[in-house]
Amino acid sequence: YLPDEDYDNPAMVVDFYEFTMANCLFLHGYKDTKLVFDMFFRKNPDDQGYSISAGQRKLTRFLLNYHFNAQDIWWLRTKGMSEAFCEYLRTYQWKGDMYALPEGTVCYPNVQMVRIECDMVGAILIETYLLQTINFHSLIATKANRITRAAQGRTVLDFGSRRAQGYDGVIYGARAAYIGGCQGTACVLADRDFKIPAGGTM
């Protein structure tokens, strides 16, 4: 296996045990068994009274485009996944259902933000991406909401480009901050792609 650093498939954002578990369930005949799970959180950050739900758009796009290509399958074979499972994933498309709070909704601990209903293999393989996406976006939106409320009408802009964790964090962090109440962003690409007004200092 020779890695291609320019290839990026978010379907591979998976904890490895989820592949081994999905492979095992597949081999024992559970691939078409329906599984339902809810994503929720147990406690608000800093003991605050609410959170803002975000990230559902990115999660939806991920699920609609979910696939594995030949490079992914080749690598999975090198990690000991069964040939039958690899062949199954080669043509696999996610066909489940997702129910979710709308982005920007105020949400509370122990209340579902996202519900997934799909085949067992698909449910297991999307868990890491789902958690990472909803947790990150909601965290940024919630913090932005608290800051803009504390500003009492003064303009608040997202300047996360210089500190965000990676390229993806810059763009989607700016979007989540806008959902949370920021009036704009310093990030040009967020303006171009999401129509979030770009502005800043001189």
Buried (B, 14 or more C-beta within 10 A) or exposed (E): EEEEEEEEEBBBBBEEEBBBBBBEBBEEEBBEEEBEBEBBBEEBEEEEEEBBBBBBBBBEEBBEEBEBEEBBBEBBBEEEBBEEBBEBBBEBEBEBEBEBBEBBBEBEEEEEBBBBEBBBBBBBBBBBBBBBBBBBBBBBBBBBBBBBEEEEEEEBBBBBBEEBEEEBBBBBBBBBBBBBBBBBBBBEBBBEEBEBEBEEEE
